[in-house]
Amino acid sequence: MSEIKLFIVDDHPVFRQGLRDVLETDSRLQVVGEAATGEAAIDMTTALKPDVILMDVNLPDIMGLQVTRKIKSYLPETKVIVITGYDDVEQVYHAVRAGASAYCPKDISPEALIDVIYSVYQGYYVIGEKKMDHDQVHHWLEEKVGRISGPLITDTEDSFVPLSPREMEILEHVTHGKSNKEIAYELGISHQTVKNHMTAILRKLHVDDRTQAAVYALSRGWVRIENQPRE
């Protein structure tokens, strides 16, 4: 087997170094680069063309699944392994739709992670401890999520996050405990505009109030908890 070129995307330098140390124990794996933000990952991978990317979901600028989708539109043959602390079936579904080949917890053992890299490089999907081909992963997701409409891998314009960038921005402020009035002041928009956006957010997420919307966003890694302001 030829050497596999790897790229790491995670905003925590200690975690990136830990991954690099683990991966470089295998002489057939070569870490060709790393990035701390989604924008940097898109720019660097386009130039480096890695075989496999290890992608964090929770990035400071762009969601990891959006970065995955963008990179796959340029590099369809590159495999993406999503590494996350969130164990959520719906997130798995969105990750595969975005183009990911594997979805792994951050506490995965070094040996298991290396096995996942080889599996996705060979064209398989890996979710948890399950190694599957395309048909098998489709069937698995149907069982977990229910009836799925449309193909697993859709075109680059298909939005797996139901909220607009402005709605996501407002929802992040909501998770920080800010009122509509405070959000309006922060964003330089009217109080009524914030209320209109909140109505849309609740409708799109199928929740009853802003607390449920905040929990929904946090549980799926849409909002970075550690970015919340401290008193």
N, C-alpha and C positions, 0 to 999 in steps of 0.2 A: 504494500500500500504506500502511495506517495505521501509526503508530508502534508499535514492538514494545517492550513493557515487560519488562525483564530483572531478574533477581535473582541475586546471586552468593553461593555458600556455600563458604567455604574458611577454615581457621583460620590461614592465613599472611597477615598484613596486606600484605606486599609483593606477594605473588602476586595478592591481591584488587585492589590498586591498579593493578597491571599490566594485569589484565583490564579494569578500568574504563577505563583510558587507551586501551586498544585499541578497546573497544566504542564509546566516545564519539567516535571518529573518524568514525563513520557517523551522520549526522543522523537517520536513521530508527530508531536504537536508543536507548532510554532506560533507564539503570540506575536502578531505583526503590528499591533497597535491597541490603544485604549482611549476611551473618551469619557468625560464626566457629564456631558450634556447631549441632548438629542441632536441639536444643530451640528455640533462637532462630529458626532457619530455619522450623520448623513454625509457630511463633507469628506471625512477621512475614509469611510468604507467605500465610497464611490471611487476614490483614487486607489485604495489598497486592494479592493476586490477579495476580501477574505472568503474562505470556504464556509466557516461557521462563525456566527456572532452570538455571544452570551449577553443577553439584554435584560437590564433591570426594568421593571414596570414603572417604578416611581422616580422619575427624573425631574430635575428642577425647572426645566423649560417646556418640554414637550412630553406627553405621555409616551412610555416605552412602546405601547402598541401602535401608536401613530407613527413613531420612528420606524418600527418594524415594517409597517405598510409602505412607507415612503421608500425605504431601502429595497424592499422586495420589488417595487415598481422599476427600480434601476438595475437591480441585481437578482433576477428571478431564480438563479441557480444557487445563490447563497442561502444556507440554512440558518435559521434563527432559533436559539434556545432561550425562552423566557425564564428568568430566575427571579422568584418573588417570595415575599413573606406572606402573601395572601393566598389562601387555599379556598378558591371560589369557583364552582363549576361554570357559572356564567362568564367569569373572567377567562377560563380555559377556552370556552366557545369563542369569545371575542379574539383571543390570542391566535387561535387556529385560523379564524376568518381573516385576521390581519396578515397571515402568512407564516406564523411560527410553526416549527416542526416539533417543538417540545415545550413542556411547561413543568418546571421543577421548583421545589421549595429551596429556600436559601440554606437550609440545614442539611442538604443532600451530602452524602459522603463523597470524598474525593474519587474513590474508585467508581462509584455509581455515576458521577458526573462525567468521567472519562468514557465510561460505557455509553452514556447518552450521546456524547459527541460522535463517537464512531457510528452509532445507530443512525443518527440524522444525516451524517455524511453519506451513508449508504442508501439514504432515501426513505427511511422509516420515520414514523411519528412516535414520540414517547411522552406519555402523560402519567406522572407518578411512576409506578413500576411497570406500567403496561407498554409494550412495544408493539406497534400496529402499522399496517399499511394504510393507504388512503381510505379504502372501503371500510376497514375495521374501525378506524378512528371516527368516520362518519356515523357508523352504526352505534358506537359507544356514546357519542355526543347526543344522538337521537334518544338513546335510553336515559341519559342523564338530564338533558334539558327539555326533552319533549320533541314534538314535531318541529323540525327545522325547515324553514322555507328558503329556497335558493341554495346555491353551491356553497361549500365551506370556504373556498377561496374566491372572493369576488373581486370586481374591478377596483381600481385605486380610488374611485370616487365614492364607493360605498362607505357610509359612515357607521362605524360600530358603536360610537358614542352618540347618544341621541341629542346631546346639548350642543348649542353653538359656542364658539369661543367666549362670547360675552356672558352667556348663561353659566359657563364653567367658572368664569371669573367671579361672578356674583355668588355662585354656590360656594366657592372657596371662602369668600368673606363671611358667608352664613356659618360655615363650620368654625370660623374664628369668633363666633358669637356676636357679630355686628348686626345692628338693626337696619331696616331699610333706609332710614334717614342717614345713618352713618355710611352705609354703602354708597348712597347717592352722592354724599359729600366727597368720599374717597375717589369715586370714578368721574366726578364732574358731570353727572347726569341728574335728571329730575327724579324726585321721589316717586312720581307716578310711573316713570319708566322702569324703575326697580321693581315696583309692584307688578307691572305687566310681565316682566321677565320671571319673577317668582311664580306667578300663575302658570306660565308656560313650563317652568321647571317641574312644578308639582304634577302637572298633567303628563308630561313626557316620562317622568319616573314612576308614575302611578302610585304616588304617596299622598298622604292627607295634609301634612304640614311641614314646616321648614326643618324641624328636628329630625323627622324621618328622612328628609332629603339629605341632611348632613350625614346621618348614619349610613345611608345608601352610598354616598360618595366616599366616605372614609373606609367602609368595608371593602370597597373595590379598588382602593388605592388611587382614586382619582385626585385626591387631595393629600398633600404631604403633611402629616400630623406634626412633624418636627418643625415645620415652618410657621406654626401658629405663634403669634406674638406672646412674649412673656411679660408678665406684670412687673 
